[in-house]
Amino acid sequence: MRKALSPAEVASSLSLLDGWRLVGEGAGQQIEKTFSFQDYYETIAFVNAIAFIAHRRDHHPDLSVHYNRCVVRFSTHDVKGLSDNDFQCAAEVDALLA
């Protein structure tokens, strides 16, 4: 069963990710990162890759899709905060562009 991370666990997990930031407070807390691309085609290819990860892990981020960028936000609604799964998924999204 997933559990919400403590503030110290969130800070520690966030320090392991590059470019992700903490937004919101309490139950509305999320981690967020903006990814930039050359054009809409690259942006949508990235979104489709995220969809594959999300489906496989059964953990779906909030996405804000724009012409040449995508904002990705993770949180775990059933624990009303952040879980290990959010940080693991964020690392997988980062790996798409490594």
C-alpha positions as CSV (number, residue, x, y, z in Angstrom):
1,M,0.0,0.0,0.0
2,R,1.2,3.5,-0.8
3,K,1.8,6.0,1.9
4,A,2.3,9.7,1.9
5,L,6.0,10.7,2.3
6,S,7.0,12.9,5.2
7,P,8.4,16.4,4.4
8,A,11.9,15.1,5.1
9,E,11.3,12.2,2.7
10,V,9.9,14.5,0.1
11,A,13.0,16.8,0.3
12,S,15.4,13.9,0.1
13,S,13.6,12.3,-2.9
14,L,13.4,15.7,-4.6
15,S,17.1,16.2,-4.2
16,L,17.7,13.1,-6.4
17,L,15.9,14.6,-9.4
18,D,17.1,17.3,-11.7
19,G,14.9,20.2,-12.4
20,W,11.8,19.0,-10.6
21,R,10.2,21.4,-8.0
22,L,7.7,21.1,-5.3
23,V,4.4,23.0,-5.8
24,G,1.3,23.3,-3.6
25,E,0.9,22.4,0.0
26,G,-0.6,19.5,2.1
27,A,-2.9,17.3,0.1
28,G,-2.4,19.4,-3.0
29,Q,1.3,19.0,-3.0
30,Q,2.9,17.9,-6.4
31,I,6.2,17.7,-8.1
32,E,6.5,19.5,-11.4
33,K,8.9,20.0,-14.2
34,T,8.7,21.8,-17.6
35,F,10.2,20.1,-20.6
36,S,11.0,22.1,-23.7
37,F,11.1,20.9,-27.3
38,Q,11.7,22.2,-30.9
39,D,8.1,21.9,-32.1
40,Y,4.7,20.4,-31.5
41,Y,5.6,17.0,-33.0
42,E,8.4,16.5,-30.5
43,T,6.2,17.6,-27.7
44,I,3.5,15.1,-28.6
45,A,6.0,12.3,-29.1
46,F,7.1,13.0,-25.5
47,V,3.5,13.0,-24.2
48,N,2.9,9.6,-25.9
49,A,6.0,8.2,-24.3
50,I,4.7,9.4,-20.9
51,A,1.4,7.8,-21.6
52,F,3.1,4.5,-22.1
53,I,5.0,4.8,-18.8
54,A,1.8,6.0,-17.0
55,H,-0.2,3.1,-18.3
56,R,2.4,0.5,-17.4
57,R,2.9,1.9,-13.8
58,D,-0.9,2.7,-13.4
59,H,0.1,6.1,-12.2
60,H,-1.0,9.1,-14.3
61,P,0.5,12.6,-14.2
62,D,-1.3,15.8,-14.9
63,L,0.1,17.2,-18.2
64,S,-0.1,20.7,-19.6
65,V,0.7,20.4,-23.3
66,H,1.8,23.4,-25.3
67,Y,3.3,23.9,-28.8
68,N,7.0,23.4,-27.7
69,R,6.8,22.4,-24.1
70,C,5.0,20.1,-21.6
71,V,4.6,20.6,-17.9
72,V,4.4,17.3,-16.0
73,R,3.0,17.1,-12.5
74,F,2.9,14.0,-10.3
75,S,1.0,13.4,-7.0
76,T,-0.7,10.5,-5.4
77,H,-4.3,11.3,-4.9
78,D,-5.2,8.3,-2.8
79,V,-2.6,9.2,-0.2
80,K,-3.4,13.0,-0.5
81,G,0.2,13.9,-1.1
82,L,3.4,12.5,-2.5
83,S,4.5,8.9,-2.5
84,D,7.6,7.1,-3.6
85,N,5.8,6.3,-6.9
86,D,5.7,9.9,-7.8
87,F,9.5,10.2,-7.6
88,Q,10.0,6.9,-9.4
89,C,7.8,8.0,-12.3
90,A,9.5,11.4,-12.5
91,A,12.8,9.6,-12.8
92,E,11.4,7.4,-15.6
93,V,10.2,10.5,-17.4
94,D,13.6,12.1,-17.1
95,A,15.2,8.9,-18.5
96,L,13.2,9.4,-21.7
97,L,15.4,12.3,-22.7
98,A,18.7,11.0,-21.3
